[in-house]
Amino acid sequence: MTIERAALVPELDPRAVPRRIGLIVLATDHTTEQDFRRMVAGEDLAVYTARIAYANPTTPDNLHRMQPRLSEGAALILPDETLDAICFSCTSASVVIGDAEVEAAIQSAKPGIPVVTPPLAAVAGLHALGARRMSILTPYTVETSTPMAAYFTDHGLDIARFTCLGFEDDREMARIKPASLVEAAIAAMADDAEALFISCTALRSAAIVPEIERAIGRPVVTSNLATAWQCLRLCGVDTPRPQWGSLMALPTRIAA
């Protein structure tokens, strides 16, 4: 059999998908990719994921050990090609390592690409909602939650109440039933708080934000909701998506 080389020279698009986001997740992550598939991905916006090594328990020291792996993970996402944004999907590790350090590690492999971290995206989202006094709910231990309290205070937010659930394993955090998260969120909300932040990319909390907002009567920001919103902004997507709650109902362009 003779195989013929076609005379036609196919035309190429600049990109296979017009807009694209890189996502760095922990090896143990069950949740982020599903949330980004629901809230971000579409026919003209693709999400590409790399996983980096991580072993529980979720402690500040253990989280900090991931810093050298960020460059390796970023380098694996469409090598030698650009992205519109790249997100490191771990809230507690971003707090412990530092936003600037996370950005530097990722940009060493992907120079010039905007970097999104969950805590900084949450700060932007809370400011966009006009919230300054907040309640915080985390699944972590007190030890892992403590740096997060300092982080939000340092970013100009006032914490009315901080509640943690005491989990050490992010795989168990991902198994917390949504109904239990709703119950915990209601209990964590201080009367004088203007919004609730639910930390941890492992939690299945983004999909139940509208339900929690109805129950507490105030805006709710979660880690994955905030990073999804920020990534959409960086991709130039400006269409409100109110089905995902108050933050997604805002035009993304208003964020600084």
N, C-alpha and C positions, 0 to 999 in steps of 0.2 A: 504494500500500500504506500502510495506517495502522499506525503503531507505537504500541502501548498501554503506558502506564505502569502497572506492577503495583500493585495495592492493598496487597499484602503488604509490610510493613516488616521486612526481615531482622534477626535478632538478631546482635550482634557479640560475638566473644570479646575479652577484654582485649588479647590479643596473637595474632597468627597462629600463632606458635610460642611455647610457654610460657617457654622459656629461650633466651637468645641471646648469642653471643660475637662480638665484633668482632675482626678480624684485620688488622693492617697489615703488609704484606709488601713486599719490594723488587720493583721492576719485573723484575728478573732471576731471581726466586725460582722454582725448579722443584718444590720439595719440601714446603713447609709445609702448603699446602692439602690435599695428598694425605694427609699424616700426620694432620691434624686430621679429615679425613673418616673415616679408619679408627678413630682413637682417641677422638674426642670427639663428632662429629655423630650425631644420631639423630632419631627421629620427634618427640621433644619438646625437642630441643636443636639449634638451628641455628647455623651459623657463617657470618658475613658478612664478605667480604674487600674491602679497598681496597689498591691498589698505589701506591707512591710512586716517584718518579724516582730512579734510581741508575745510576751508570756505574763500571765497574771501572777501575783495580785496587782491590783491597781493602787499603787502607792506612788508618792512623789519621786522617790529614787528610781523606781522601775520605769515610770513614765519618761523620766529624763534620759534614760538610756536609748530612747528611740532617735534622738537628735541626729546621730551620724547616718542613720538609715534613710533620712528624708531625701538626701541627694540621690541615693541609689534608687529609691522609689520614683522620684521625679524623672530620672533619666530613662526609665523604662516606659514612660508614657509617650507614644509616638516619637521615637528618637529622631532628632534633627528636624523636627517640625514644630511650629509654633502653636500655642493655645491662646484662647481668649482669657482664661483664668485657670488657676490650679488651687485646689482646696485641700488642706490637711485636715482630715475629719477626725480630730480628737480634741475635745474641749479641755480636759484636765491636763493633757500633755502640752497643749499650746500655752496654757497658763504657766506651767512649771518651766518649760523651756524658754518661753518668751516669744511674743509675736515677731519681733525683729530678727531673732535667731532662727525661727522657723522660716521666715522669708529668705534670709541669707542662705540657708542650707538648700532650699528648693531652687532659688535663683542661681546657685552655683551650677546646677544642671540645666536649668531652663532660664537663661538670662532674660531679664526684661518682662517676664510674664507676671501679671498681677497675682498676688498670693492672698488667699482667704483663709482665715482661721475662725473657728466657731465663737470664741469669746469676743474677738474684735467685731465680728459681724453682728453679734448680739448687742454690743454697745451701740453700733450704728443703728440697728433696728429699734432699740429702745429710745434713742434720741429722735429718730424719725417719727415715732409714735407720740413724742412729747412727754415721755415718762422719765422722771428723775428719781422717784422713790419707788423701790421695787421689793418684791419678795423673791426669794430664790429657793428652788427645790433641786436637790441633786440626789443621785442614787449612791453616792460615795460614802466613805467613812468620814469622820470628823477630820482626821489627819489630811486626807486628800481634798476635803472641802475648804480647809482653812486658807490655802493660797488663793482660792477663787474669791473668797470674801475680800481679801486685800486687793485683788485685781480690779474688781468692779468699783470699789471705793476709790482706788487710785485713778480710775477713769471718770470720776465725777458723779457717780451714782450713789444714792443713799439707800442703804439696805434696812428695810423695816423688819424683815424676818428672814432667817436662813434655816432651812430644814434639810437634813440629809437622812438617807434611808439605811446607811450602814453596810452597803454591799462592797465586796472586794474584787469580785470576778465580773468582768464586763459581759461574759456570756450569760451569766445569771441576770444581769441588768436587762439584757435584751429579751429575757423571758418574762419580765414583769407584765402582768396582764393589763391591757389598756384600762379596764374598769378600775383596777387598783391605782393606776396612775391618776385617773380622774379624781378618785377619792383622796389621794395624797395631795394633789394640787389644790383642791378645795381647802383642806386642812392647813396647807402651807401659806395661804393667802392672808396677809395682814389687812385689817380693815382700812388702814390709811395708806396702803401701797397703791401705786398707780398702774402697775403692771406686774406680771409674774414671769420670771425666767426659769425654764426647766432645762437644766444642763444635762449633757451627755449624749453623744451621737449614737450610743448603743440603744437608748430608750426608744420605744415605739410611740413617741409622744407627738410627733409632728402631725400625724393623721387625725389626732383627736383634739387639736387646738380649738376648732370651732365649738366642740362640745364643752370643753373646759371654759372657754370664754362665755358661753351662755350661762354656765353654772356660777361663775364668779363676777360676771358683769364688767370685766376689764380685759385689756389686751394680754395675750400670752405670746411669748417668744420662746422657741426651743432652739437647741443647737443646730439641728438639721434644717429647720425652717429658716433660721437666720442666714446660714451659709447658702442655702438655695436662693434666697432673695438677693443676697449680695452677688452671687454668681450670675444670676439673670441680669442684674444691673450692669455688670461688667461686660456682658454679652450684648448690651443695648436692647434687651427685651423690656419694653415699657408698658406692657398690657397688664392691668390689675387682675389678680386671680383671687377674688374674695372667697372662693370655696375653701381656701386654705387658712382663712382667718384674717384678723385685722392688719397684720403686717403685709401680707401678700395683697391686700386690697389697696395698698398705697402704690402710686406710680413709683417704680424703682428708681427713676432718675432723681428723686428728691434727696437721696442719700448722699452725704458728702464723702 
